């Protein structure tokens, strides 16, 4: 990637100020000048791609206030963990459209919680059209960084995730590479299936700080490689043949004992782009050495942490507060 600064990505829109994945969150992110926005995509019972961080929606919508849906509260095992609540795959799109978005962290982000219950759940198509229109209006290329959530799980329910998304992207005019599209997932197999369907995009593999990818666990069991093993020299060699880049939990950069010759440099030497998540200013999300004051909601030394990330030479950053992200990362490395 030939950029003097990282790509600035509105993570779920602008969730530092508006409930995540709501129309208001994305509109604000676009107004604040991000290079791209990041929707997480899951699927309804009738195969509609909708934008939610997880398929469980009890904490991010008003579903619990709808008595007609009370009987759908249940416990499910998703990607190896049990979750209790309401799940998008148990609703049709028409039913989900009756729900409204809520702030996930109301005690931490009280300003955002003031906007609860105002905005409906978004379909992916609505966001694709919104971003395309904004880019045309502003005369600049605004991208979408589309994260596919729980692909193996949804496949187990009978959804052909790649086919559904490919059809949606083609219908919206986002399949040909004319508009900047990144497709990312914690499951590499779905990235290959999207590529096989002819979708022209930049394919990014997400890696956690610990554990293993669920699609690999499902296929290989205890023999599945860990994320740490995938970030060794041999692992990066293999990834460089299969994806365009990687996206890392920021701890993998901030805690890397190799410093300037760490994982970012190793990936770059193999031609891989490197993104990182998530740049947030609140103490609750900062590494301990950058926290200030006594409350989780207070802003700590976020600039200090972000400077470490910028100095590592990353190619893309996910931000919850787009105004801060644009102001900080929008300067070239020489200006910082």
C-alpha positions in Angstrom: 0.0 0.0 0.0 1.6 3.3 -1.1 0.2 5.6 1.5 2.0 8.2 3.6 -0.5 7.5 6.4 -2.8 4.6 7.4 -6.2 4.1 6.1 -8.6 5.6 8.7 -11.6 3.2 9.1 -14.8 4.2 11.0 -15.1 1.0 13.2 -18.9 0.2 13.2 -19.3 3.9 12.1 -18.7 6.3 14.9 -19.6 4.3 18.0 -17.8 6.7 20.3 -20.7 9.1 19.6 -23.7 7.1 18.3 -24.9 3.5 18.8 -22.8 1.2 16.8 -23.9 0.1 13.3 -26.8 2.6 13.3 -27.5 4.9 10.4 -26.5 7.9 12.6 -23.2 6.2 13.4 -22.3 5.7 9.8 -23.5 9.1 8.7 -21.4 10.8 11.3 -18.3 8.8 10.4 -18.7 9.8 6.8 -19.2 13.5 7.8 -16.0 13.4 9.9 -13.9 12.3 6.9 -13.0 8.7 7.3 -11.5 6.8 4.4 -13.8 3.8 4.9 -16.4 2.4 7.3 -16.5 -1.1 8.7 -19.8 -3.0 8.9 -20.0 -6.5 10.6 -22.3 -8.7 8.6 -24.6 -11.5 9.9 -27.7 -13.2 8.4 -31.4 -13.4 9.1 -33.6 -16.5 8.9 -34.5 -15.5 5.3 -30.9 -14.9 4.2 -30.7 -11.1 4.4 -27.3 -9.6 5.2 -27.7 -7.3 8.1 -25.2 -5.2 10.1 -24.7 -6.3 13.7 -21.4 -6.9 15.6 -22.7 -10.3 16.7 -25.6 -12.5 15.8 -26.8 -12.1 19.4 -28.7 -8.8 19.6 -30.0 -8.5 23.2 -27.5 -5.9 24.3 -27.5 -3.7 21.1 -31.3 -3.5 20.3 -34.6 -3.1 22.1 -35.6 -6.6 21.3 -36.2 -7.4 25.1 -38.9 -4.8 25.1 -40.9 -6.6 22.4 -43.2 -9.1 24.1 -44.0 -10.8 20.8 -40.4 -11.9 20.7 -40.0 -13.0 24.3 -40.2 -16.7 23.5 -37.2 -16.5 21.1 -34.8 -15.8 23.9 -32.5 -18.9 24.0 -29.0 -20.2 24.6 -26.8 -21.2 21.6 -23.3 -22.3 21.2 -21.5 -20.1 18.6 -17.9 -20.6 17.7 -17.3 -22.7 20.8 -18.9 -20.4 23.4 -22.4 -20.4 24.9 -24.5 -17.2 24.5 -27.9 -16.4 25.8 -30.2 -13.9 24.2 -31.9 -13.2 20.9 -30.3 -14.2 17.6 -30.7 -12.6 14.2 -31.0 -16.0 12.5 -34.2 -16.6 14.4 -35.8 -13.5 12.8 -36.9 -12.6 9.3 -35.8 -9.3 8.0 -39.3 -7.9 8.3 -39.3 -8.8 12.0 -35.8 -7.3 12.6 -36.9 -4.1 10.9 -39.2 -3.4 13.8 -36.3 -3.2 16.3 -34.2 -0.2 17.2 -30.5 0.1 18.0 -29.0 0.7 21.4 -25.6 1.6 22.8 -23.7 -1.5 23.8 -21.8 0.3 26.6 -24.3 2.8 28.1 -22.4 3.4 31.3 -19.1 4.1 29.5 -20.6 6.0 26.5 -23.4 8.0 27.9 -23.5 10.5 25.1 -24.1 7.7 22.6 -26.8 6.1 24.8 -28.8 9.3 24.4 -29.5 8.2 20.9 -31.0 4.8 21.9 -34.2 3.6 20.2 -34.1 6.1 17.4 -32.6 4.1 14.5 -33.5 0.7 13.0 -31.2 -2.1 12.2 -29.5 -1.7 8.9 -29.3 -4.0 5.9 -25.9 -4.3 4.2 -27.4 -2.9 1.0 -28.5 0.3 2.7 -25.0 1.0 3.9 -23.4 0.2 0.5 -25.7 2.7 -1.1 -25.1 5.3 1.6 -21.3 5.0 1.1 -21.5 5.1 -2.7 -23.7 8.2 -2.6 -21.4 9.9 -0.1 -18.3 9.2 -2.2 -20.0 10.5 -5.4 -21.2 13.6 -3.6 -17.8 14.4 -2.1 -15.8 13.4 -5.1 -13.6 11.0 -3.2 -13.2 7.2 -3.0 -14.8 6.1 0.3 -14.4 2.5 1.0 -16.2 -0.3 2.8 -14.3 -2.7 5.0 -16.8 -5.6 5.3 -16.3 -8.1 8.1 -18.0 -11.4 7.7 -18.9 -12.8 11.1 -19.3 -16.4 12.1 -19.2 -17.9 8.5 -18.8 -21.5 9.6 -21.6 -21.1 12.1 -24.0 -19.6 9.5 -23.0 -22.3 7.0 -24.1 -24.9 9.6 -27.5 -23.3 9.5 -27.7 -23.8 5.7 -26.7 -20.3 4.6 -24.3 -20.1 1.6 -22.6 -17.0 3.0 -20.4 -16.4 -0.1 -23.3 -16.7 -2.5 -25.5 -14.4 -0.5 -22.8 -11.7 -0.1 -21.6 -12.0 -3.7 -25.1 -11.5 -5.0 -25.6 -8.4 -2.7 -22.3 -6.9 -3.7 -23.0 -7.4 -7.4 -26.5 -6.0 -7.1 -25.1 -2.9 -5.4 -22.2 -2.4 -7.8 -19.5 -3.1 -5.3 -18.1 -6.3 -6.9 -15.9 -5.0 -9.7 -13.2 -3.0 -7.9 -14.5 0.3 -9.0 -15.3 1.3 -5.4 -12.7 0.5 -2.7 -13.8 -2.7 -1.0 -12.0 -4.7 1.7 -13.4 -8.0 2.8 -12.1 -9.3 6.2 -12.8 -12.2 8.5 -11.4 -14.2 11.4 -12.0 -17.2 9.1 -9.8 -17.5 6.1 -11.9 -20.0 4.2 -14.7 -17.6 3.6 -12.2 -15.1 2.2 -11.1 -17.7 -0.4 -14.7 -18.5 -1.3 -15.4 -14.8 -1.9 -12.4 -14.6 -4.1 -13.4 -17.7 -6.0 -16.8 -16.0 -6.7 -15.0 -13.3 -8.6 -15.4 -10.5 -6.1 -12.7 -7.9 -6.7 -11.6 -6.8 -3.2 -8.7 -6.5 -0.9 -8.8 -9.7 1.3 -7.7 -9.2 4.9 -7.3 -12.0 7.5 -8.1 -11.0 11.1 -6.0 -12.4 13.9 -6.6 -12.4 17.7 -3.9 -12.1 20.3 -4.6 -15.7 21.4 -6.5 -18.8 20.4 -7.2 -20.3 16.9 -9.5 -19.5 14.1 -12.9 -21.2 14.4 -12.9 -22.5 10.8 -9.6 -24.2 11.4 -10.8 -25.6 14.7 -13.9 -27.0 13.1 -11.8 -28.7 10.3 -8.7 -29.8 12.3 -9.7 -29.9 15.9 -6.7 -29.8 18.3 -4.3 -29.8 15.4 -5.5 -26.4 14.2 -2.7 -23.8 14.2 -2.9 -21.0 16.7 -2.9 -17.4 15.7 0.6 -17.1 17.2 1.8 -19.9 14.9 0.2 -18.2 11.9 2.3 -15.1 12.8 5.6 -16.9 12.7 7.9 -16.6 9.7 6.6 -19.8 8.2 3.0 -18.8 9.0 3.4 -15.4 7.4 5.0 -17.0 4.3 1.9 -19.1 3.9 -0.5 -16.2 4.5 1.3 -14.1 1.9 0.3 -16.6 -0.7 -3.3 -16.6 0.3 -4.4 -13.1 1.4 -3.6 -9.5 0.7 -3.1 -8.5 4.3 -3.6 -9.2 8.0 -5.5 -7.2 10.7 -4.1 -7.5 14.2 -5.3 -7.1 17.8 -3.4 -4.0 18.8 -1.8 -5.9 21.6 0.2 -7.9 19.1 1.9 -4.6 18.1 2.0 -2.7 21.4 3.4 -5.8 23.3 5.7 -7.0 20.6 9.2 -7.3 22.2 10.9 -7.1 18.8 9.9 -3.4 18.5 10.7 -1.9 15.1 11.5 -5.3 13.6 8.3 -6.9 14.9 5.3 -8.4 13.3 4.4 -5.4 11.2 7.9 -5.3 9.6 7.9 -9.1 9.1 4.5 -8.9 7.3 5.6 -6.0 5.2 8.7 -7.9 4.0 6.3 -10.5 2.7 4.1 -8.0 0.8 1.3 -8.1 3.3 -0.6 -5.0 4.4 -1.2 -4.7 8.2 -4.3 -3.2 9.8 -4.9 -3.0 13.6 -7.9 -2.7 15.9 -9.2 -0.9 17.7 -7.9 2.6 18.5 -10.1 4.0 21.3 -9.3 6.9 23.7 -11.1 5.7 26.9 -9.1 4.2 29.7 -11.2 1.0 29.5 -9.6 0.2 26.2 -6.1 1.6 26.5 -3.0 -0.5 27.5 -2.3 -0.1 31.2 0.7 2.2 30.7 -1.4 4.7 28.8 -4.3 5.0 31.3 -4.8 8.2 33.2 -7.2 9.0 36.0 -9.5 6.7 37.9 -12.5 6.1 35.6 -12.9 3.8 32.7 -14.8 6.4 30.7 -12.1 9.1 31.0 -9.7 9.6 28.1 -6.2 8.5 28.9 -3.0 9.1 27.0 -4.6 7.9 23.8 -2.2 9.9 21.7 0.8 8.1 23.3 -0.7 4.7 22.5 -1.7 5.7 19.0 1.7 7.1 18.3 3.2 3.7 19.1 0.8 2.2 16.6 1.5 4.8 13.9 5.3 4.4 14.4 5.0 0.7 13.8 4.0 1.6 10.2 0.6 0.1 10.0 -1.5 0.5 6.8 -4.9 0.8 8.4 -6.4 1.7 11.7 -9.9 1.1 13.1 -11.2 4.0 15.2 -14.3 4.6 17.3 -14.0 8.4 17.3 -13.5 9.3 13.7 -12.7 13.0 14.4 -9.8 12.0 16.7 -8.6 9.4 14.2 -8.7 11.7 11.2 -6.9 14.5 13.2 -4.2 12.1 14.5 -3.6 9.6 11.8 -4.5 12.0 9.0 -1.1 13.6 9.2 1.7 12.0 7.3 4.4 10.2 9.4 6.8 13.1 8.7 4.4 15.5 10.4 3.9 13.5 13.6 
